[in-house]
Amino acid sequence: MEYGIKASDRRVLRICRILGIKSVIKSNPGGKYGSKAKAQHICENLLNREFHTDSPLTKTATDVTELKVPVRMPGATEQKVYKVYLSAILDLCGYNIVSFEMSNHNDTPLAVATLDEAMRLNPGAKFLIHTDRGSPYTSREYEARIKYYGLTQSMSRPGKCLDNAAMEGFWGMLKREIYYGHYYASVEELKEAITKYIHRYNEERIQRKFKILAPAQYARLRKDIGWLMTLP
């Protein structure tokens, strides 16, 4: 309906199967989960894999993922690989991205900047934010920022990447749809693709589990419902 074509999601799925249209398969890097840096502070796993909530901005998850851009400079015989670190905060109500930042360093300032942007867009919000035990999230600086905003931090247990499965699931989706099998001529081109994707994911990429709405649309609907329920 959004594109002027009268067809349900089930019919689109059936046609895709007939035509052999499939999603990109996620690769398995086989890496190990964890950080070698000594934690300055740790928290309990308060989220406890309870990823569902009916109220926007009550439970969130955050993480950083690494993407690489191989670029061959004019006259060079070998490619140089540039790294882009993408940090994002995911609202567990509509699974929409609340804020995101990109950097060429995976460090505490990147994690803090993502949190600052989320609070700039949602002033006064109070929510639980779940992280892994990476050094940015166990730093004193990040702990201070959490306390400054009056938020509650939850952390995955050591070696339990599934404790942050919601965030890992989003990374997998993003990489399958705009990263694996795609070529980017520059870091700027990759960053532009990421920005456009997150906007499309939030506002246009409908999902059946959200009543055929995009994640941000569903979150706004839940917020409106919560407001209506407070009326006398």
C-alpha positions as CSV (number, residue, x, y, z in Angstrom):
1,M,0.0,0.0,0.0
2,E,2.9,2.4,0.8
3,Y,4.0,2.2,-2.9
4,G,0.5,2.3,-4.4
5,I,0.4,-1.5,-4.8
6,K,-2.4,-3.4,-3.1
7,A,-0.7,-6.4,-1.7
8,S,-0.3,-7.9,1.8
9,D,3.1,-8.8,3.3
10,R,2.2,-12.5,3.0
11,R,1.6,-12.1,-0.8
12,V,4.9,-10.2,-1.2
13,L,6.7,-13.0,0.7
14,R,5.0,-15.7,-1.5
15,I,6.1,-13.8,-4.7
16,C,9.6,-13.5,-3.4
17,R,9.8,-17.2,-2.8
18,I,8.5,-18.0,-6.3
19,L,11.1,-15.6,-7.9
20,G,13.9,-17.0,-5.7
21,I,14.5,-13.6,-4.0
22,K,16.3,-14.2,-0.7
23,S,18.1,-12.1,1.9
24,V,21.9,-12.1,2.3
25,I,23.1,-14.9,4.6
26,K,24.8,-13.7,7.8
27,S,28.5,-14.8,8.1
28,N,29.9,-16.3,11.2
29,P,33.2,-14.7,12.1
30,G,33.9,-17.2,14.9
31,G,35.3,-14.6,17.1
32,K,35.4,-14.5,20.9
33,Y,33.3,-12.2,23.0
34,G,34.8,-10.1,25.7
35,S,37.3,-7.3,26.5
36,K,40.8,-7.6,27.7
37,A,40.7,-4.2,29.4
38,K,40.3,-4.1,33.1
39,A,36.8,-2.9,34.1
40,Q,36.7,0.2,36.2
41,H,33.1,-0.5,37.2
42,I,30.6,-3.3,36.5
43,C,26.8,-3.7,36.9
44,E,24.4,-6.6,37.3
45,N,22.5,-8.0,34.3
46,L,19.2,-6.2,35.2
47,L,17.7,-6.7,31.7
48,N,18.1,-10.5,32.1
49,R,17.2,-11.1,28.4
50,E,13.8,-9.6,28.9
51,F,13.9,-7.7,25.7
52,H,10.2,-6.9,25.4
53,T,8.5,-3.7,26.8
54,D,5.3,-2.0,25.8
55,S,6.5,1.5,26.7
56,P,8.9,3.5,24.6
57,L,12.2,4.5,26.2
58,T,12.0,2.3,29.3
59,K,14.4,-0.4,28.2
60,T,17.2,0.2,25.7
61,A,20.4,-1.6,24.5
62,T,23.6,-0.2,23.1
63,D,26.7,-1.5,21.4
64,V,29.4,-0.7,18.9
65,T,30.1,-2.6,15.7
66,E,33.1,-2.4,13.3
67,L,32.9,-2.0,9.6
68,K,35.8,-2.0,7.1
69,V,36.3,-0.1,3.9
70,P,39.1,-1.3,1.6
71,V,40.3,1.6,-0.6
72,R,43.0,1.5,-3.3
73,M,44.6,4.9,-3.7
74,P,45.6,6.1,-7.2
75,G,49.0,4.6,-8.2
76,A,49.0,2.2,-5.2
77,T,49.3,-1.6,-5.7
78,E,47.7,-2.6,-2.4
79,Q,44.5,-1.6,-0.7
80,K,44.4,0.3,2.6
81,V,41.6,-0.8,5.0
82,Y,39.8,2.0,6.9
83,K,37.7,1.2,9.9
84,V,34.4,2.7,10.8
85,Y,32.9,2.1,14.3
86,L,29.2,2.5,14.5
87,S,27.6,3.1,17.9
88,A,23.8,3.0,18.4
89,I,21.2,2.9,21.1
90,L,18.1,0.7,20.4
91,D,14.7,1.2,22.0
92,L,13.4,-2.3,23.0
93,C,9.8,-1.2,22.6
94,G,9.8,-0.7,18.8
95,Y,13.3,-1.8,18.2
96,N,14.0,1.6,16.7
97,I,17.3,3.4,16.8
98,V,17.2,6.2,19.3
99,S,20.6,7.7,18.4
100,F,23.8,6.7,16.6
101,E,27.3,8.0,16.1
102,M,30.3,7.0,13.9
103,S,34.0,7.3,14.5
104,N,37.3,5.8,13.4
105,H,38.0,4.9,17.1
106,N,36.1,2.5,19.3
107,D,36.5,4.3,22.5
108,T,34.7,5.9,25.5
109,P,34.0,9.3,23.7
110,L,32.1,7.4,21.0
111,A,29.9,5.7,23.5
112,V,29.4,8.9,25.5
113,A,28.5,10.9,22.4
114,T,25.8,8.3,21.4
115,L,24.3,8.6,24.9
116,D,24.5,12.4,24.8
117,E,22.7,12.5,21.4
118,A,19.9,10.2,22.8
119,M,19.3,12.5,25.7
120,R,19.5,15.6,23.5
121,L,16.7,14.1,21.3
122,N,14.8,12.9,24.4
123,P,15.4,15.4,27.2
124,G,14.4,14.2,30.6
125,A,14.0,10.5,29.6
126,K,14.7,7.9,32.2
127,F,15.4,4.4,31.0
128,L,17.5,1.3,31.6
129,I,20.4,1.0,29.2
130,H,22.0,-2.4,28.6
131,T,25.6,-2.7,27.5
132,D,28.3,-5.4,27.2
133,R,31.4,-5.2,29.4
134,G,33.5,-3.5,26.8
135,S,36.0,-0.9,28.1
136,P,33.9,2.1,27.0
137,Y,30.9,1.0,29.1
138,T,32.9,0.0,32.1
139,S,34.8,3.3,32.2
140,R,34.4,5.9,35.0
141,E,33.4,8.5,32.4
142,Y,30.5,6.4,31.1
143,E,29.4,5.6,34.6
144,A,29.4,9.3,35.5
145,R,27.3,10.1,32.4
146,I,24.8,7.5,33.3
147,K,24.4,9.0,36.8
148,Y,24.3,12.5,35.4
149,Y,21.3,11.7,33.3
150,G,19.6,9.6,36.1
151,L,19.6,6.4,34.0
152,T,20.0,2.8,35.1
153,Q,22.8,0.7,33.6
154,S,22.6,-3.1,33.0
155,M,25.5,-5.2,31.8
156,S,25.8,-8.5,30.0
157,R,27.5,-11.3,31.9
158,P,31.1,-12.2,31.0
159,G,31.2,-14.3,27.8
160,K,27.4,-14.1,27.3
161,C,26.9,-12.2,24.0
162,L,23.2,-13.4,23.9
163,D,22.6,-11.1,26.9
164,N,22.6,-8.3,24.3
165,A,20.9,-10.3,21.5
166,A,18.6,-7.5,20.5
167,M,21.4,-5.2,19.6
168,E,23.4,-8.0,17.9
169,G,20.3,-8.8,15.9
170,F,20.1,-5.2,14.6
171,W,23.8,-5.3,13.6
172,G,23.3,-8.5,11.7
173,M,20.3,-7.0,9.8
174,L,22.2,-3.8,8.9
175,K,25.3,-5.8,7.7
176,R,23.2,-8.2,5.6
177,E,21.3,-5.4,3.9
178,I,23.9,-2.8,3.2
179,Y,27.4,-4.2,4.0
180,Y,28.0,-7.8,3.1
181,G,28.4,-8.0,-0.7
182,H,28.5,-4.2,-1.1
183,Y,31.5,-2.1,-2.2
184,Y,32.1,1.4,-0.9
185,A,34.7,3.6,-2.5
186,S,35.3,5.7,0.6
187,V,34.5,6.0,4.3
188,E,32.2,8.9,3.5
189,E,30.2,6.8,1.1
190,L,29.8,4.0,3.8
191,K,28.8,6.6,6.4
192,E,26.2,8.1,4.1
193,A,24.8,4.6,3.4
194,I,24.5,3.9,7.1
195,T,22.7,7.1,7.8
196,K,20.2,6.5,5.0
197,Y,19.7,2.9,6.2
198,I,19.0,3.8,9.8
199,H,16.4,6.4,8.6
200,R,14.8,3.9,6.3
201,Y,14.8,1.2,9.0
202,N,13.2,3.5,11.6
203,E,10.6,5.1,9.4
204,E,10.0,2.9,6.3
205,R,11.0,-0.7,6.9
206,I,7.8,-2.3,8.0
207,Q,7.8,-5.4,10.2
208,R,5.1,-7.9,10.8
209,K,5.7,-8.2,14.5
210,F,5.0,-4.4,14.8
211,K,1.6,-4.6,13.1
212,I,3.0,-3.9,9.6
213,L,4.5,-0.6,10.9
214,A,8.1,0.6,10.8
215,P,9.9,0.5,14.2
216,A,9.7,4.2,14.9
217,Q,6.0,4.3,13.8
218,Y,5.2,1.5,16.2
219,A,7.1,3.2,19.1
220,R,5.1,6.4,18.5
221,L,1.9,4.4,18.5
222,R,2.8,2.8,21.8
223,K,3.6,6.2,23.2
224,D,0.2,7.5,22.1
225,I,-1.6,4.5,23.6
226,G,0.3,5.0,26.9
227,W,-0.8,8.7,27.0
228,L,-4.4,7.8,26.2
229,M,-4.5,5.3,29.1
230,T,-3.6,8.1,31.6
231,L,-6.8,10.0,30.7
232,P,-9.6,10.0,33.3
